[in-house]
Amino acid sequence: MRRPASTSHRGVTRQAVVEAAADLVAADGLEALSVRQVANRLGVWPTTVMHHAGGHRDGLLPLLIEHLAAGIRTDSDGDWRARLTDLGHEIRRVALAHRGLADVLLRSGATGPQALRLADAILDALQDAGLDPDVVQDAYDVFLTYVLGSAGRQTTATAPARWRSFELALAEAEPDTYAALRHATRGRTARDDDARFAGGLDLVLDAIAPR
């Protein structure tokens, strides 16, 4: 049975452990997360962290996800589209602040109370969009895949690099080749990552239920 968060081991609570884990990931990315590194941040032996995390790095991940999910607001007002827009930006904010988290969340089936609260808010908005019950799950997956995939791509800076690589490759190619690619790269309006994300999210929401 999982111990309550208030239970301490040698004066260190589970809350202190998960906050140290979140700070570590915010500073150094998810690849830095380990029982030993969290213990170093707390100034304790690894066994103290293991007491709360089940003895290994994988035990820290659900605690971290639940902790970060608690910081995502789900009380947005408005219609289904406004609520999903706010949720998308909230989820992205947390993912961007913790490099590597987005990829884990895409594979995760987190079922803690805070993760369930977030899933419920997304599904509530999708149901208010009037989707057929058989389609809601697909729409949920599409929404989260875009939001988390976009955040994961931004933290590795692959989006601007992709288009710059296309431009460089086209400069070396025969002028009459790859017409669609040339059209897409020619005269693009410069947009920052926030604008790029917002534009893509609008496309996703339009696909879920047209305005």
Secondary structure as GFF3:
##gff-version 3
##sequence-region A 1 211
A	DSSP	beta_strand	8	9	.	.	.	ID=ss1
A	DSSP	beta_strand	12	13	.	.	.	ID=ss2
A	DSSP	alpha_helix	14	28	.	.	.	ID=ss3
A	DSSP	three_ten_helix	30	32	.	.	.	ID=ss4
A	DSSP	alpha_helix	35	42	.	.	.	ID=ss5
A	DSSP	alpha_helix	46	53	.	.	.	ID=ss6
A	DSSP	alpha_helix	57	69	.	.	.	ID=ss7
A	DSSP	alpha_helix	80	96	.	.	.	ID=ss8
A	DSSP	alpha_helix	101	107	.	.	.	ID=ss9
A	DSSP	alpha_helix	113	128	.	.	.	ID=ss10
A	DSSP	alpha_helix	133	155	.	.	.	ID=ss11
A	DSSP	alpha_helix	158	172	.	.	.	ID=ss12
A	DSSP	alpha_helix	179	185	.	.	.	ID=ss13
A	DSSP	alpha_helix	193	208	.	.	.	ID=ss14
###
